[in-house]
Amino acid sequence: MNTIMKTSMIIWFILSATIKMNAQYSDVHCKQHPQSMQITQIDYREYSTIIHFKYINYFEGGGWMNIGENSYLKDKNTNKRYKLLNSINIPINSEGENRYMIFDSKDQIHYFSLEFEKLPDSTIEFDMVEDENNKDAFNFYGITLNPEVQKDFINIDDYIASTPVKEYGIYMKDGQSIYYFKHQGLLISLYLTLNNSYGKYYTPYIDIQNFTGRSLLFNPLSITAKTYDKNKEVVQDLEVLSYEQYMKKVKNKQAWSAALYGMAQGLAASGAGYSSSTTNFSGNGYTSSYTSASGFIGNTYGYMNATASSYSTVYGKSHTQSYNGAAAYAAQQNASNNTNAYLQQQYQIKAQINEGYAKVNTLQNQTQYAGYFNIKYKKSDNMNINIPINNTIYTFQLSWNND
């Protein structure tokens, strides 16, 4: 065999190995999967396997979805499991924090991607399992690939850009349930107390952080509240008191406002960038003055896409292993210059408004607002508080036990 032929064979071998190590499969078939979901492509990266999905919401009037933190891939030949590392544009639900992707209408489409530990390059049939004991879980059985049909890697920024995540979540802080929405650069956090001063009221404390790139109007006069029963049927409308209405009842305004100012500050400090447990993180395309602007949480880097027009989130799980899925994903995106917009910007709170009782305010970009308002008390175990901002109504669904 001559030198030229040997060299050609070596080059061919190297190219073949490289293609196999970084393969992209768009001709994907599945024997059994949820009707609402389909796999659009699977990318075999150097250090992980990324599956890209399209979801269609079939529920009337909206709906929700998330992905369980214990989801995994299972090789059909070896039965070995490969853990979920990251999700892009869909929340990971965990014991420490309930997160949901909220849909506003039927037939709404959503694109997202899941990153798992790397499958062997030779694997062409496997399962994706969220919960094998739940028939409504996102379980895909008998996924097969056609190795003859390959495409370029999907640019995840472009893939998810048209369907930004609208996240609703609940986490605990000092025994108190904190409810929040994250949507297109806006973070709204809320918690509820019972107030017996100057009457009996429900008192929501609210914190708003604006990273939309433009000014927003917050008008507490447009807030509505309703009680509902176990069947989600509205029982009655509740009266939300304006600043003027409530101040008529307060004799010592200054003392009362000072007391609640401290409580509102406590909620503001628990805003974006918090970590609900030591094993999970969520990174966002913006951050507050209480967190780093670099995208690091602990020792883990999460990729963020930060633009005024779209908002995406990557959720990850830190494993005690040599491979860090979030870091590898970030490196891959950096290689194609997809994170430059984020890395070149600083996302910090530049102004804070600590209102006390909520009043109408224009919130400039990178402004944080903290305040509270009162709702006339009616005995109930369930309440919806509707807060309109930026042409979107954010509905906080609160449940408790009055007994």
Secondary structure in CASP SS format (residue, H / E / C, confidence):
PFRMAT SS
TARGET T0000
AUTHOR 0000-0000-0000
METHOD secondary structure of the structure
MODEL  1
M C 1.00
N C 1.00
T H 1.00
I H 1.00
M H 1.00
K H 1.00
T H 1.00
S H 1.00
M H 1.00
I H 1.00
I H 1.00
W H 1.00
F H 1.00
I H 1.00
L H 1.00
S H 1.00
A H 1.00
T H 1.00
I H 1.00
K H 1.00
M H 1.00
N C 1.00
A E 1.00
Q E 1.00
Y E 1.00
S C 1.00
D C 1.00
V E 1.00
H E 1.00
C E 1.00
K E 1.00
Q E 1.00
H C 1.00
P C 1.00
Q C 1.00
S C 1.00
M E 1.00
Q E 1.00
I E 1.00
T E 1.00
Q E 1.00
I E 1.00
D E 1.00
Y E 1.00
R C 1.00
E C 1.00
Y C 1.00
S E 1.00
T E 1.00
I E 1.00
I E 1.00
H E 1.00
F E 1.00
K E 1.00
Y E 1.00
I E 1.00
N C 1.00
Y C 1.00
F C 1.00
E C 1.00
G C 1.00
G C 1.00
G E 1.00
W E 1.00
M E 1.00
N C 1.00
I E 1.00
G E 1.00
E C 1.00
N C 1.00
S C 1.00
Y E 1.00
L E 1.00
K E 1.00
D E 1.00
K C 1.00
N C 1.00
T C 1.00
N C 1.00
K C 1.00
R E 1.00
Y E 1.00
K E 1.00
L E 1.00
L E 1.00
N E 1.00
S E 1.00
I E 1.00
N C 1.00
I C 1.00
P C 1.00
I E 1.00
N E 1.00
S C 1.00
E C 1.00
G C 1.00
E E 1.00
N E 1.00
R E 1.00
Y E 1.00
M E 1.00
I E 1.00
F E 1.00
D C 1.00
S C 1.00
K C 1.00
D C 1.00
Q C 1.00
I E 1.00
H E 1.00
Y E 1.00
F E 1.00
S E 1.00
L E 1.00
E E 1.00
F E 1.00
E E 1.00
K C 1.00
L C 1.00
P C 1.00
D C 1.00
S C 1.00
T C 1.00
I C 1.00
E E 1.00
F E 1.00
D E 1.00
M E 1.00
V E 1.00
E C 1.00
D C 1.00
E C 1.00
N C 1.00
N C 1.00
K C 1.00
D C 1.00
A C 1.00
F C 1.00
N C 1.00
F E 1.00
Y E 1.00
G E 1.00
I E 1.00
T E 1.00
L E 1.00
N C 1.00
P C 1.00
E C 1.00
V C 1.00
Q E 1.00
K C 1.00
D C 1.00
F C 1.00
I C 1.00
N C 1.00
I H 1.00
D H 1.00
D H 1.00
Y H 1.00
I H 1.00
A C 1.00
S C 1.00
T C 1.00
P C 1.00
V C 1.00
K E 1.00
E E 1.00
Y E 1.00
G E 1.00
I E 1.00
Y E 1.00
M E 1.00
K E 1.00
D C 1.00
G C 1.00
Q E 1.00
S E 1.00
I E 1.00
Y E 1.00
Y E 1.00
F E 1.00
K E 1.00
H E 1.00
Q C 1.00
G C 1.00
L E 1.00
L E 1.00
I E 1.00
S E 1.00
L E 1.00
Y E 1.00
L E 1.00
T E 1.00
L E 1.00
N E 1.00
N C 1.00
S C 1.00
Y C 1.00
G C 1.00
K C 1.00
Y E 1.00
Y E 1.00
T E 1.00
P E 1.00
Y E 1.00
I E 1.00
D E 1.00
I E 1.00
Q E 1.00
N E 1.00
F C 1.00
T C 1.00
G C 1.00
R C 1.00
S C 1.00
L E 1.00
L E 1.00
F E 1.00
N C 1.00
P H 1.00
L H 1.00
S H 1.00
I C 1.00
T E 1.00
A E 1.00
K E 1.00
T E 1.00
Y E 1.00
D C 1.00
K C 1.00
N C 1.00
K C 1.00
E C 1.00
V E 1.00
V E 1.00
Q E 1.00
D E 1.00
L E 1.00
E C 1.00
V E 1.00
L E 1.00
S C 1.00
Y H 1.00
E H 1.00
Q H 1.00
Y H 1.00
M H 1.00
K C 1.00
K C 1.00
V C 1.00
K C 1.00
N C 1.00
K H 1.00
Q H 1.00
A H 1.00
W H 1.00
S H 1.00
A H 1.00
A H 1.00
L H 1.00
Y H 1.00
G H 1.00
M H 1.00
A H 1.00
Q H 1.00
G H 1.00
L H 1.00
A H 1.00
A C 1.00
S C 1.00
G C 1.00
A C 1.00
G C 1.00
Y C 1.00
S C 1.00
S C 1.00
S C 1.00
T C 1.00
T C 1.00
N E 1.00
F E 1.00
S E 1.00
G E 1.00
N C 1.00
G C 1.00
Y C 1.00
T C 1.00
S C 1.00
S C 1.00
Y C 1.00
T C 1.00
S C 1.00
A C 1.00
S C 1.00
G C 1.00
F E 1.00
I E 1.00
G C 1.00
N C 1.00
T E 1.00
Y E 1.00
G C 1.00
Y C 1.00
M C 1.00
N E 1.00
A E 1.00
T C 1.00
A C 1.00
S C 1.00
S C 1.00
Y E 1.00
S E 1.00
T C 1.00
V E 1.00
Y E 1.00
G E 1.00
K E 1.00
S C 1.00
H C 1.00
T C 1.00
Q C 1.00
S C 1.00
Y C 1.00
N C 1.00
G H 1.00
A H 1.00
A H 1.00
A H 1.00
Y H 1.00
A H 1.00
A H 1.00
Q H 1.00
Q H 1.00
N H 1.00
A H 1.00
S C 1.00
N C 1.00
N C 1.00
T C 1.00
N H 1.00
A H 1.00
Y H 1.00
L H 1.00
Q C 1.00
Q C 1.00
Q C 1.00
Y C 1.00
Q C 1.00
I C 1.00
K C 1.00
A E 1.00
Q E 1.00
I E 1.00
N E 1.00
E E 1.00
G E 1.00
Y E 1.00
A C 1.00
K C 1.00
V C 1.00
N E 1.00
T E 1.00
L E 1.00
Q C 1.00
N C 1.00
Q C 1.00
T E 1.00
Q E 1.00
Y E 1.00
A E 1.00
G E 1.00
Y E 1.00
F C 1.00
N E 1.00
I E 1.00
K E 1.00
Y C 1.00
K C 1.00
K C 1.00
S C 1.00
D C 1.00
N E 1.00
M E 1.00
N E 1.00
I E 1.00
N E 1.00
I E 1.00
P E 1.00
I E 1.00
N C 1.00
N C 1.00
T E 1.00
I E 1.00
Y E 1.00
T E 1.00
F E 1.00
Q E 1.00
L E 1.00
S E 1.00
W C 1.00
N C 1.00
N C 1.00
D C 1.00
END
